[in-house]
Amino acid sequence: MLNALAGTDPEMKEKYRETERQMLENMANTLKEWPPVIKTNLKLNTTN
C-alpha cells in the first residue's frame, strides 16, 4: 500500500508510514514485557 501511495499521494504515504512505525514499536514493546502484566480496574477481596 505504501508503494502505491508513493506515486499518487506522497503526503498520505508519510502519514501511513508513521502510523505503521508506531504500531510496530508498540507491538515490539509489548513483547519485551512478556508475559504481560495483568491490568484490571476490578477491586479484588484478598483478605480471605
C-alpha positions, 0 to 999 in steps of 0.5 A: 500500500505504501508503494502505491501511495508513493506515486499518487499521494506522497503526503498520505504515504508519510502519514501511513508510514508513521502510523505503521512505525508506531504500531510496530514499536508498540507491538515490539514493546509489548513483547519485551514485557512478556508475559504481560502484566495483568491490568484490571480496574476490578477491586479484588477481596484478598483478605480471605 
